[in-house]
């Protein structure tokens, strides 16, 4: 099992690779990351890909090291979970599921979980001439001691890597490569 320090190191190394999106706001007590992109798949197909998380999630950002252990039950109260051997972790909980339109999770991803912060991750899907306009919003709030402004770039890097993998999966219908 990976330690929180190892996960934080991976987050920081991904930031150094220059993943794209925008940290719209970052202060010690909150952060907001947003990304908009067009995915060349209709909304229903993109939503199906989104909830088939084991096919596109990078196992390097899991506790087991294997994305096949990650699952998402796309209904209110559904678990975004990872189960392996005799262990399990809840990465988040679905708070709104509208197939083909919206998926919202209550989630403090990775090392944020141990920081006792509150995170809300929203995927909004809208039809576009090219397929689907996908909007991601990740809002995290905590105490001023959280230092979220310092880790916002690393969190952004990991989220953008995952979105790139989702886009490749939805566009081509094939599992994402082991490393982007």
C-alpha atoms as a printed R data frame, in Angstrom:
    type eleno elety resid chain resno       x      y       z
1   ATOM     1    CA   UNK     A     1   0.000  0.000   0.000
2   ATOM     2    CA   UNK     A     2   1.300  3.425  -0.897
3   ATOM     3    CA   UNK     A     3   1.952  5.908   1.842
4   ATOM     4    CA   UNK     A     4   0.527  9.403   1.750
5   ATOM     5    CA   UNK     A     5   4.030 10.769   1.277
6   ATOM     6    CA   UNK     A     6   4.506  8.645  -1.844
7   ATOM     7    CA   UNK     A     7   1.169  9.801  -3.238
8   ATOM     8    CA   UNK     A     8   2.109 13.429  -2.564
9   ATOM     9    CA   UNK     A     9   5.446 12.901  -4.340
10  ATOM    10    CA   UNK     A    10   3.651 11.502  -7.379
11  ATOM    11    CA   UNK     A    11   1.311 14.501  -7.362
12  ATOM    12    CA   UNK     A    12   4.249 16.889  -7.342
13  ATOM    13    CA   UNK     A    13   6.126 15.006 -10.063
14  ATOM    14    CA   UNK     A    14   3.079 15.117 -12.345
15  ATOM    15    CA   UNK     A    15   2.865 18.850 -11.880
16  ATOM    16    CA   UNK     A    16   6.438 19.093 -13.084
17  ATOM    17    CA   UNK     A    17   5.420 17.314 -16.301
18  ATOM    18    CA   UNK     A    18   3.204 20.292 -17.153
19  ATOM    19    CA   UNK     A    19  -0.319 18.879 -17.198
20  ATOM    20    CA   UNK     A    20  -2.805 21.525 -18.352
21  ATOM    21    CA   UNK     A    21  -5.916 23.114 -16.856
22  ATOM    22    CA   UNK     A    22  -6.492 26.119 -14.775
23  ATOM    23    CA   UNK     A    23  -6.239 26.671 -11.075
24  ATOM    24    CA   UNK     A    24  -8.889 29.399 -10.978
25  ATOM    25    CA   UNK     A    25  -8.514 30.103  -7.277
26  ATOM    26    CA   UNK     A    26  -6.018 29.004  -4.676
27  ATOM    27    CA   UNK     A    27  -5.652 30.179  -1.104
28  ATOM    28    CA   UNK     A    28  -4.537 28.441   2.059
29  ATOM    29    CA   UNK     A    29  -8.146 27.447   2.828
30  ATOM    30    CA   UNK     A    30  -9.558 26.669  -0.631
31  ATOM    31    CA   UNK     A    31  -8.869 25.853  -4.255
32  ATOM    32    CA   UNK     A    32 -10.854 25.727  -7.461
33  ATOM    33    CA   UNK     A    33  -9.647 23.836 -10.530
34  ATOM    34    CA   UNK     A    34 -11.547 24.051 -13.801
35  ATOM    35    CA   UNK     A    35 -11.138 22.535 -17.238
36  ATOM    36    CA   UNK     A    36 -13.268 22.651 -20.379
37  ATOM    37    CA   UNK     A    37 -12.706 20.463 -23.405
38  ATOM    38    CA   UNK     A    38 -14.544 18.849 -26.277
39  ATOM    39    CA   UNK     A    39 -14.684 15.075 -26.333
40  ATOM    40    CA   UNK     A    40 -15.509 13.498 -29.697
41  ATOM    41    CA   UNK     A    41 -18.222 11.242 -28.299
42  ATOM    42    CA   UNK     A    42 -21.911 11.936 -27.668
43  ATOM    43    CA   UNK     A    43 -22.891 12.752 -24.049
44  ATOM    44    CA   UNK     A    44 -24.345  9.299 -23.307
45  ATOM    45    CA   UNK     A    45 -21.189  7.554 -24.543
46  ATOM    46    CA   UNK     A    46 -18.941  9.933 -22.591
47  ATOM    47    CA   UNK     A    47 -21.005  9.418 -19.436
48  ATOM    48    CA   UNK     A    48 -20.758  5.633 -19.856
49  ATOM    49    CA   UNK     A    49 -16.982  5.985 -20.223
50  ATOM    50    CA   UNK     A    50 -16.796  8.294 -17.211
51  ATOM    51    CA   UNK     A    51 -18.458  5.799 -14.893
52  ATOM    52    CA   UNK     A    52 -16.361  2.911 -16.287
53  ATOM    53    CA   UNK     A    53 -13.539  4.376 -14.215
54  ATOM    54    CA   UNK     A    54 -11.370  1.232 -14.055
55  ATOM    55    CA   UNK     A    55 -10.805  1.501 -17.830
56  ATOM    56    CA   UNK     A    56  -9.235  4.965 -17.757
57  ATOM    57    CA   UNK     A    57  -8.067  5.693 -14.199
58  ATOM    58    CA   UNK     A    58  -4.304  5.588 -13.774
59  ATOM    59    CA   UNK     A    59  -3.458  2.866 -11.250
60  ATOM    60    CA   UNK     A    60  -0.481  4.954 -10.111
61  ATOM    61    CA   UNK     A    61  -3.094  7.135  -8.410
62  ATOM    62    CA   UNK     A    62  -4.623  4.333  -6.427
63  ATOM    63    CA   UNK     A    63  -3.707  2.730  -3.141
64  ATOM    64    CA   UNK     A    64  -3.477 -0.756  -4.620
65  ATOM    65    CA   UNK     A    65  -1.493  0.343  -7.675
66  ATOM    66    CA   UNK     A    66  -4.070 -1.312  -9.968
67  ATOM    67    CA   UNK     A    67  -6.947  0.625 -11.569
68  ATOM    68    CA   UNK     A    68  -8.939 -2.581 -12.047
69  ATOM    69    CA   UNK     A    69  -9.679 -2.368  -8.311
70  ATOM    70    CA   UNK     A    70 -11.352  1.033  -8.718
71  ATOM    71    CA   UNK     A    71 -15.113  1.268  -9.266
72  ATOM    72    CA   UNK     A    72 -17.864  3.854  -9.342
73  ATOM    73    CA   UNK     A    73 -21.541  3.219  -8.634
74  ATOM    74    CA   UNK     A    74 -23.241  6.078 -10.471
75  ATOM    75    CA   UNK     A    75 -26.230  6.804  -8.245
76  ATOM    76    CA   UNK     A    76 -26.764  9.093  -5.269
77  ATOM    77    CA   UNK     A    77 -24.837  7.581  -2.359
78  ATOM    78    CA   UNK     A    78 -22.859  5.364  -4.751
79  ATOM    79    CA   UNK     A    79 -19.268  4.646  -3.873
80  ATOM    80    CA   UNK     A    80 -16.201  5.713  -5.845
81  ATOM    81    CA   UNK     A    81 -14.190  2.980  -4.186
82  ATOM    82    CA   UNK     A    82 -11.160  0.769  -4.443
83  ATOM    83    CA   UNK     A    83 -11.160 -2.808  -3.153
84  ATOM    84    CA   UNK     A    84  -8.273 -5.279  -3.169
85  ATOM    85    CA   UNK     A    85  -7.093 -8.174  -1.039
86  ATOM    86    CA   UNK     A    86  -8.613 -7.511   2.371
87  ATOM    87    CA   UNK     A    87  -8.512 -3.708   2.036
88  ATOM    88    CA   UNK     A    88 -10.760 -0.956   0.734
89  ATOM    89    CA   UNK     A    89 -10.829  2.809   0.478
90  ATOM    90    CA   UNK     A    90 -13.632  5.202  -0.363
91  ATOM    91    CA   UNK     A    91 -12.252  7.861  -2.691
92  ATOM    92    CA   UNK     A    92 -15.614  9.607  -2.820
93  ATOM    93    CA   UNK     A    93 -19.368  9.364  -2.801
94  ATOM    94    CA   UNK     A    94 -21.786 10.266  -5.598
95  ATOM    95    CA   UNK     A    95 -24.052 13.158  -4.621
96  ATOM    96    CA   UNK     A    96 -25.707 13.723  -8.039
97  ATOM    97    CA   UNK     A    97 -25.938 11.425 -11.034
98  ATOM    98    CA   UNK     A    98 -27.771 12.537 -14.177
99  ATOM    99    CA   UNK     A    99 -26.737 10.139 -16.970
100 ATOM   100    CA   UNK     A   100 -25.508 11.966 -20.038
101 ATOM   101    CA   UNK     A   101 -25.596 15.317 -18.226
102 ATOM   102    CA   UNK     A   102 -23.829 15.508 -14.876
103 ATOM   103    CA   UNK     A   103 -21.884 13.528 -12.296
104 ATOM   104    CA   UNK     A   104 -20.991 15.116  -8.955
105 ATOM   105    CA   UNK     A   105 -18.868 13.516  -6.244
106 ATOM   106    CA   UNK     A   106 -18.115 14.437  -2.660
107 ATOM   107    CA   UNK     A   107 -14.410 13.605  -2.709
108 ATOM   108    CA   UNK     A   108 -11.132 14.625  -1.167
109 ATOM   109    CA   UNK     A   109  -8.796 12.836  -3.558
110 ATOM   110    CA   UNK     A   110  -5.506 11.195  -2.593
111 ATOM   111    CA   UNK     A   111  -3.588 12.948   0.173
112 ATOM   112    CA   UNK     A   112  -6.419 15.489   0.558
113 ATOM   113    CA   UNK     A   113  -8.392 12.771   2.334
114 ATOM   114    CA   UNK     A   114  -6.008 12.799   5.318
115 ATOM   115    CA   UNK     A   115  -6.192 16.596   5.483
116 ATOM   116    CA   UNK     A   116  -9.869 16.515   6.537
117 ATOM   117    CA   UNK     A   117 -10.878 18.912   3.766
118 ATOM   118    CA   UNK     A   118 -14.148 18.926   1.823
119 ATOM   119    CA   UNK     A   119 -13.978 18.443  -1.957
120 ATOM   120    CA   UNK     A   120 -16.682 18.488  -4.630
121 ATOM   121    CA   UNK     A   121 -15.815 17.207  -8.113
122 ATOM   122    CA   UNK     A   122 -18.348 17.945 -10.871
123 ATOM   123    CA   UNK     A   123 -18.355 16.671 -14.448
124 ATOM   124    CA   UNK     A   124 -20.879 18.556 -16.620
125 ATOM   125    CA   UNK     A   125 -21.633 17.194 -20.107
126 ATOM   126    CA   UNK     A   126 -23.359 19.239 -22.815
127 ATOM   127    CA   UNK     A   127 -23.946 18.284 -26.442
128 ATOM   128    CA   UNK     A   128 -21.728 20.108 -28.922
129 ATOM   129    CA   UNK     A   129 -21.381 19.852 -32.704
130 ATOM   130    CA   UNK     A   130 -18.135 17.886 -32.228
131 ATOM   131    CA   UNK     A   131 -19.508 15.532 -29.554
132 ATOM   132    CA   UNK     A   132 -19.645 16.691 -25.930
133 ATOM   133    CA   UNK     A   133 -18.464 19.798 -24.145
134 ATOM   134    CA   UNK     A   134 -17.030 18.477 -20.883
135 ATOM   135    CA   UNK     A   135 -16.598 20.855 -17.957
136 ATOM   136    CA   UNK     A   136 -14.734 19.789 -14.824
137 ATOM   137    CA   UNK     A   137 -14.928 21.771 -11.583
138 ATOM   138    CA   UNK     A   138 -13.082 20.669  -8.452
139 ATOM   139    CA   UNK     A   139 -13.687 22.773  -5.349
140 ATOM   140    CA   UNK     A   140 -11.844 22.004  -2.135
141 ATOM   141    CA   UNK     A   141 -12.276 23.839   1.177
142 ATOM   142    CA   UNK     A   142 -10.463 23.423   4.474
143 ATOM   143    CA   UNK     A   143  -8.949 25.417   7.288
144 ATOM   144    CA   UNK     A   144  -6.307 28.055   6.636
145 ATOM   145    CA   UNK     A   145  -3.777 25.551   8.008
146 ATOM   146    CA   UNK     A   146  -4.523 23.257   5.030
147 ATOM   147    CA   UNK     A   147  -2.100 25.064   2.729
148 ATOM   148    CA   UNK     A   148  -4.239 24.235  -0.305
149 ATOM   149    CA   UNK     A   149  -2.598 26.991  -2.345
150 ATOM   150    CA   UNK     A   150   0.706 25.126  -2.141
151 ATOM   151    CA   UNK     A   151  -0.674 21.817  -3.431
152 ATOM   152    CA   UNK     A   152  -3.182 23.212  -5.961
153 ATOM   153    CA   UNK     A   153  -0.748 22.870  -8.918
154 ATOM   154    CA   UNK     A   154  -0.080 19.213  -8.097
155 ATOM   155    CA   UNK     A   155  -3.780 18.422  -7.671
156 ATOM   156    CA   UNK     A   156  -4.402 20.133 -11.001
157 ATOM   157    CA   UNK     A   157  -1.720 17.998 -12.661
158 ATOM   158    CA   UNK     A   158  -3.244 14.742 -11.475
159 ATOM   159    CA   UNK     A   159  -6.777 15.752 -12.452
160 ATOM   160    CA   UNK     A   160  -5.672 16.785 -15.929
161 ATOM   161    CA   UNK     A   161  -3.813 13.510 -16.434
162 ATOM   162    CA   UNK     A   162  -6.971 11.628 -15.479
163 ATOM   163    CA   UNK     A   163  -9.128 13.782 -17.778
164 ATOM   164    CA   UNK     A   164  -6.726 13.172 -20.669
165 ATOM   165    CA   UNK     A   165  -7.020  9.436 -20.067
166 ATOM   166    CA   UNK     A   166 -10.831  9.656 -19.898
167 ATOM   167    CA   UNK     A   167 -10.878 11.610 -23.162
168 ATOM   168    CA   UNK     A   168  -8.685  9.046 -24.935
169 ATOM   169    CA   UNK     A   169 -10.893  6.231 -23.652
170 ATOM   170    CA   UNK     A   170 -14.152  7.939 -24.658
171 ATOM   171    CA   UNK     A   171 -12.804  9.045 -28.052
172 ATOM   172    CA   UNK     A   172 -11.358  5.683 -28.996
173 ATOM   173    CA   UNK     A   173 -13.187  3.236 -26.792
174 ATOM   174    CA   UNK     A   174  -9.900  1.586 -25.838
175 ATOM   175    CA   UNK     A   175  -8.314  1.360 -22.444
176 ATOM   176    CA   UNK     A   176  -5.903  4.148 -21.699
177 ATOM   177    CA   UNK     A   177  -2.190  3.398 -21.859
178 ATOM   178    CA   UNK     A   178  -0.416  2.616 -18.612
179 ATOM   179    CA   UNK     A   179   1.337  5.985 -18.706
180 ATOM   180    CA   UNK     A   180   0.275  9.098 -20.609
